[in-house]
Amino acid sequence: PHPPPPRQPDRQRNRLHARARAHARGAWTVLVHEVERWSPEVEELRERFDFVPRWRVDDVMVSYAPTGGSVGAHIDNYDVFLLQGRGERRWEIESRPRAAHEEKLHRGLDVRILADFSPQHTSTLRPGDALYLPPRYAHSGVSASDTCLTYSVGFRAPTTAELVHRFALHAAQSSAAAAPWRAEPPFRERLHRGRIERHTVDAARRAIAEVLEAALADEQGFEEWLGCMLTRRGGQQPHLEALGSAWAAVGGDDEPAWAAGGGSDGNAALSTAWHTRLCLLFVVSSTAHLEDDVRCLNLLCVPCVSGPTWGEVAVGT
């Protein structure tokens, strides 16, 4: 009897392998971001990194490349684990981190590829091997087999500049910032119309300081803003149906506010966290007040760490 026709995923995989063999000399690479959104097995892999808060674990990126395929030498601004799933990949790494002013790039590219690269270390990863790279270490990986699959798990952390930028945007949405700002100079018989007067500079500084200080003094508002920021996942939308089912499973009587009217994109991988003092649940940059129902929070967010400060956050899917 004839063997059954291959399943659709198998046909797609065979077609991709055939293209890899046909274009092996092209040294190309396919990068797929947020693979955990579509593969429960990859989400389980991400859950192995339970030694850091979940809001720090970024998406899982998978790279596929034939022999010689490479993205090129580059620098990541965060910690990253490189896990070899299939085939082999040879990594070259510089011996020290680079400062921002040392990152000279090729012009005209959509990706940040280094124009100069002087590796001091080499390592070949085989299936099951892992390589850890701290932030700002220049590195380059080249496929050493026709079907090379590498899984990249990054640990994101916002820079101080990003924190300041996003908090300023948050503060600018407050009612205090909505007031019109005026800095008319005192009446003078002779006015230098082309000059920005000293009192104008001082008035602008006071206006900005008042808005920022008011936003910083709003403790609950600040903590809500921080929770939303730390659980941002780009353009991803939460799978609220899955979370609603979990809510019902742990005994939630009423439909939570975040489940009402929410859409679903079929994604079960969420970026969630909760704050024990305020009892807020953050679901992909959305906030829900849960009426101090810590029992449900404990079960929705796994593992759970109790504590009164943002240094102790429970995270989960």
N, C-alpha and C positions, 0 to 999 in steps of 0.2 A: 504493500500500500504506500501511496505517496505521503510524505510527511505533511503535517498541517502547515498552512501558510504562516509565516512569522507574524507576530503581533505588531501593531502599529509602532510601539516604541522600539521594537527590535529592527523594524525596517528603517526607521529614522536613524538608529544607531549605526546600522550597516552602511547606510548612505553617507553618513558623516565620516565613517572610517574610510570608505572608498575615496571620498574627496580629500581626506588627509593624505592617503597614499599618492593620489594624483598630483597633489600640490606640495609634496614634501619639500621640494626645493625652494618653495616660496617663503619659508620661515614665518608663516603667519600664526596668529594666536586668536582664539575666541575667548572672550571674558564674559561670564554670566554672573550678574550681581543678584543678591537676595534669593539664593537658591533655596534657603530654608522655608521660603513662602510656599513653595510648590512640592517639597519633598519632606515628609515627616522624618525620614531617616537622617537627613541633613540637620533638621532641627534637634534631633536627639544628639547628634554630634556636637552641636553648639552648646547643649546643656551640660556636656562634660566639663566645660570651663566654669565650674561652680565656685571657683576660688576668688572670683571678683564679682562685684555687684552687676546684676544683669543689665542695668542701663548702660554699662560700659562696653558690653559685648556688641560689636557691630554685626552687620550681615555677613553671611558666608559667601564668598566669591569663589567660583570654580573656573579655572583656566584649562582650556583644551588646546593642545598644540602638537603638530607632527615633529619629526626630528629637525632640530635647528630652530624651531619656533621660539620666539621670545618677545616680550613686551619691550625690553630694553632696560638699561640702567635707570633706576629712579630712587626716590626717597619717600618714605611714608612718615607722616607726622604722628604716628601712634604705634603702640606695640602690636606685633602681628605674629601669629603662628602659621607656618606653612606646613601643611600635611599632604603627603604624597599618597594619592589614591590608586593610580595605575601608571605603569611605565616608570621612567626615571627622568629626573631633572637635575641639572648641574647648576649649583648656585655659586656665584662669586660675590664677595662681600668686602667692603672696606673696613679697616680696623678701628675707625673712630667716627663718631657722629659729626655731621656737618652743620655749621651754622647757616642761617637763612641766606646770608650774603655770599656763601660759598656754593650755592645751588645755581650754577650756570646751566641754562636749558637750551635745547635746540629750538630755533624759532619756527613759527608756522605750523606747529603740531597741536592737535587737540588734547594731547596728553603731555605730562611733564616728564620729558626724557632728558637725562643729563647729557650735556655736551662733552664733559670730561669725566672719566671714571677710571680709578686706579685701585683695583681690588687687591687685597693682601691674603684673603682666605678663600678657599674653595671647598665645597661639600656636595656630594651627589646623594640625592634622596631617592630611595626605593620604596615600593609600597609598604605603608605602615610607618615610615620614618617621619619625623617632625623636626622642624627648625624654628627656633624662636629668634626674632629680630627686634631689638629695642628701637625706639623712635629715632629717626634722622640718620640711620645707617644706610648708606647707599648700597644697593644690591641689584643683581641681575640674574635671572633664571633662564636657562636654555634647555629645551626639551632634548632628551637623549634617547627617545624612542618614538615610534610612529603614533602611538596612542598614549599621550601623556596627560593625565588628569591631576591637577594640584588644587587642593582646597585651602583657601586663605581665610583665617579668622582674625579679625582686627579688634583691638580694644580701644575704642574711641574715648577721647577726653577733650572737652572744649578748651581752646586757648583762652587766656585772659582777655585777649582782644575780642574774641567771639562773645564771651560773657558780657563785656562792657557794651558791645554793639547791640546785642539782643536786649539787654536790660534797658538801654537808652530807648529802643523802640517801644518796649513795654511801658516805660515811664511817660513817653510822649503820648500815649493813649489815655492818660489819666485826665480827670476833669480839670485839675490844676493847670495842665499843659494846654488846655483848650482856650484859655483866656488870651485875648490879644495882647501882644507885647508892644509897648510904646516907650520910646526914649527921646521925647522931644527935648531939645536943649532949652535951657533957661533963656528968656528973652534978652537979646543983646542988640545994642544999637548997630554994631557992626558984626555981621555973622560971616564966618568963613564957611561957605556952603559946600566946599569940596573936602572938608576935614571931618573925620570921625572923631568926635570929641571924647575926652577922657571919661566923662560921666556916662556916655553911651556905652563904652566898653564895660564900665562897672555895673551898669544896669543890666546888660546882657548876662554878665557873669552871675549876678544875683538871681536873675530869673531862672537860669539853668540850674543853679545850685538848689533853689527852692523846690523845683520839680523833682530832681534826683533825690534830695534828702527826704521829701515826703514819700516817695516810692520806697526808699530803703527803710523808712520808719514803719511802713505798713507791713508788719511781720507776716500776717496771713497772706497778703497779696504777694509778698516776695517769695514765700515758700510755694505757693501755687504756681507762680511764674517759673521757678526753678524746676519743679517737678515736670511741668509741661515741656520745658526745654530739654531736660535730660532724657525724656522718653520720645523725642522726635525721631521719626524714621523716614525722612524725606517726604515723598508724596504718598506714602503707604496709608491705606485706610484700614482700620481695625476690623477684625471679624467679630462683630458684636453678637451675632447669633451664637457663635461658639461660647463666648463669655456669658451670654444669657443662659445657656444650657448649664454651664458650670454654676451659675448663681442659683438656679433652681435645684441643682443636685445637692448643694450644701444647705438648703433649707430657706432660701430667700423667698418670702411670701409675696411681696409686691414686685412688680416689674421695675428694675432700677431705671433711673432717669436716662442713663447712657444707652440703654437697650431700646428705648422708644424712638422710633423713626430713624434708626441707624441703618445704613446700607452695609452690604457685605461683598467683598471681592474674592471670597473663597480662601482667604488667608488665615491660617490658624496660628501663625507666629506673630506674637504681639510683643511690643515693648511696654511693659507695665511696671509700676512701682507704687508703693503706698507710704504715706507719712503717718506715723502712729499718733502724734500729738493732735493733729487736725483731723485724722481719719479721712484722708483724701485718697482716692484711687486714680492714678494717672494711666490712661490707656492711649498710647500713641499720641501724646501731646494733648489729650482731652482730659478734663477734670470731672470727677464725680464725688459728691458728698454722700457718704454712706451711713450717716446717722450713728456713728460709733459702733457699727457692727463689725468688731474686730474678728469675730469667729469666721465670718465669711471671707474677710480679707486674708486670714491665715490660710484658708483653703484655696482661694483664688490665686494667691501669690506664693509660689514655692521656689526655694525654701523661704521661711519667714524668720526675720530677726526683729525682735521687739526692741524698742528704744525710743527716747524722746526727741532725738535730733536727726538731722539729715545724714549724719555719719552712720546711722543705723537704719538702712532702708531694706524692706523686703521686696523682692522682685520676682516676677513670674509670668507665665503665659496663661 
